[in-house]
Every structure is written in C-alpha cells, then in structure tokens.
Amino acid sequence: MPTILVVDDEASIRRTLREILEYEDFGVEEAVDGEEALVALGEDAYDLVILDVKMPKMDGMEVLETIAEEGYEVPVLMISGHGTIETAVESTKLGAFDFIEKPPDLNRLLVTVRNALDHGQLEVENRRMRQAITEQSTGDLPPIIGESAEIQEIKDTIQRVAPTEARVLVSGENGTGKELVAKWMHHKSGRAGEPMVEVNCAAIPSELIESELFGHEKGAFTGATEQRIGKFEQAHEGTLFLDEVGDMSLSAQAKVLRVLEENEIERVGGEHTIPVDVRVVAATNKDLMEEIEAGQFREDLYHRIGVILIDVPPLRDRREDIPLLTRHIAERVAQRNGLPPKDFSEEAIQRLQRYDWRGNVRELHNVVERLLILAENPVIEGDDIDRFVRAGTDEGPTQDLIEAYDDFSDARDQFEKHFIQHKLHEHDWNVSQTAETIGIQRSHLYNKLNKYGLERGD
C-alpha cells in the first residue's frame, strides 16, 4: 500500500486529505510544517508528498528545494490556496510533479495522486534498469573497494598487466570478487572496445563444454539442429573469461591448450580450423597444484593460463576493508532498489568486522541488502546487526568453529582467539582493561596476542 506524507499547517486540510486518501486505501502520515516534514523524510520512505506552499518556519518552496538538494527520490504534489502561475512554474522547475489549488477538486486530486505514484514507480524501475546496465557495462564497472595492502597490490598488478597480452589466472574463495578483477583486467586492456565473453565452466555439463567453447556444426550430434558459434569465436579480438576453470573436463582442457598454442579452433563436427585472437583470463576457487597432483588438471595448461597469478584474499583476511565495502554496497543497493540511504554506526561496523564471512564479499552484500530493507532507522546500529545478521539460524562464529574443526585443541584455540579479539574490540584495544575484564594477567594476554598473531586492525 503506497504511503503519502501530507504536509500542511492547517489541521482541517490535513484531516480532509487523510479522509479522502484513506478511503482510497492509501496510507497517510502527517507533518504540520516544513521542518517536521524533512525530519519525517529522513526517517522513513514515502511514495508521495503532498506539500502546502504557505507554512510557518519553512514554507513549501524551501522544503521542495531541500528535497531536491538532499536527493530524496519521491514525487511531490504542491497545493496552495494562494496559487499563481508564477508559483506553479517555479515549483515545477524545482522538481514538483504537479500543482493543485485549494480547495482541491476531488477527482482531479485523485487522478493527480495516482499519476504521481505511477511516475514515482516508473522512476524507481528506471533507476534499477540504469543500475543494472551500468553494472553489466565494462565502460563503468563497480570499483575494486579496499585500502588493505592485498587489495592495493591487486590494483597495482591490474595497472601493470592489463595493457599487455599476458594470460592471467585469478584464484580465491567463492564470493571474493574474482570476476570483478577479470573485468577490470579487460577494461584496462587494449581490447576494452571488444567483447568480454564469460564462460562458467562449473555450470556447463562436461559433454557440452566443448560445444560451448568451440561451437558446433549443424548435425554434429543429436540435437544440433543448427550451427552454433562458440565462446572463443564470440570473444575474437576481445577477452575470454574462463570462470571456475578447475572444473573443466580433461578432454576440454586438452582442446583449450591446443587453441592457446595455435590460436585457432575447430567446431565440433567441423572440418576446417578457424583463426581466433583471444586473450584468456581464468579464475578458480580450487588449488590447481593439488588438482594437478590428483590428475584432475593438466600441468601444461596451468602454465599456459597462469602467466600472471593473482590471488584475491578472503574478506576475513582484510577486515580493515569492511567499513568501505559496507558503505559502498549500501549506497549501490539503495540506488538500485529505490530505498532511502542509510548509514552504519561505528558499533555496527565493528560487529560486522567480527564475522568470518565464509561467503566473503558476496555474503556481506546480501547482509547489507537485508539490513537496508529490514532495519527501521536511518542509521543501522549494533543491535540491528545482532537482530538481522544470520537471525533465526544456527550460523555464526560458534557454529563456524563446530563445523570447521574435528580436533578439540584446534577448536579451543580458535574460540580463544575469537573471544580475545572480540573483547579487545570492546575495549578499543586497551590491553590492560581487556586483561582485567576477562580475568587474566596482562603479560598472559600479550602472550596470547603473539600466539595468535593478533594486531590492531584485525
């Protein structure tokens, strides 16, 4: 149900508008002046504002101008008992959807309200589409967020390597951002004007991977009712991103190796070779050296695709990047979903930094989106983290330990490490206070810090 904020200093006007709108099944909230209206807009999201022009303290034109300056993305319908053409024109220039004189004609009011709501919904959908197009475009990629030494090294490597033709292998756990690194490698290269074609090797059945990569001729196999152009040909003069390359079958690996050696492909069922000019960037969440030892990955292919090696660290190893990441994700999520912007208190950020984030940046993104939708206040507090992060599940640091360790002493050590880290954060890394709180000697606590390699910023 759409919610409308009615702003007018006359109680009788507010009451009349409420009765009309609620009869039409709209939710209605009221503000008696411009200052109260801006407070309400800062705390809640509204689908429409009906705003009086003449009010004490701050008139409607000032409120309208502030709404535009602060970036509140809500349609505004101006009303006035002293309306003039000049006022109507000025309000429209400031972004008002329409202008209606008091007392409003009932039919015109309802038609205008519905049109304004439709317009607002259309604006939200347009923002979502623009955001989606922006994210898919290599011309305006999401930045690689972080100031940690590991992320700075990755950025520097991209700057040095991208302009070359060197093949790149990006490794890291699921959700760390390997695909984003690959996209920036393409975007900074001389091939940026040509396509970057992505292949998820883990998502394609082994019997179809060769057709997907190299294409096939009509009649090459049962179901091949027409010719298909493969990913290598689609990426000609551009970049081919082989995601989860460690899941590729040995048969496909052999053929990819041949393509990289000879720069030509042969479609499945074809009789002729086709030259291709492709730069390959690959990614994997597996240890390919272990896969080679197990006979699951070709060592010669590894050396072909791994000229430059980039390892993307898990989020738990760069906790100092979590504040930047959290606020960046929150801004993008709010824009995409038409949500009011929300900030995070320091306590909320500190609590987010204590999680191990087994799903890495992808998991953090999901959590931030959940918080923006479900948290009620404009600033997300520590209590919101406790309430909504993994709420209703058995997950969390304790559950992580139970699932991750079979040996009692290893699990005990990890719990002790998390416990000490948590208490140090609570006391702003004051070792003396922390030692007194947890009931051990300060020298003993220093020994624990050395044992677990704990430093401020972890």
PEKA-V30613 format. One line per field, one symbol per residue. burial: 1 if it has 9 or more other C-alpha atoms within 8 Angstrom, else 0. Layout:
# PEKA-V30613
burial->???
This chain:
# PEKA-V30613
burial->01111111100001001100110001110111111111011001011111111010011101111011000101111111001000010011011111111000000010011001101100010011101101100100100011010111011011101110011111111011110111111111111101111111110000001111111111110001001111111111111111111101010111011111001111111100100111111111110100110000110011011111110111110111110111111110111111110111100111111010101111111011111100000101110110011000000000111100100001100110100011111010101001110000010011001000010000
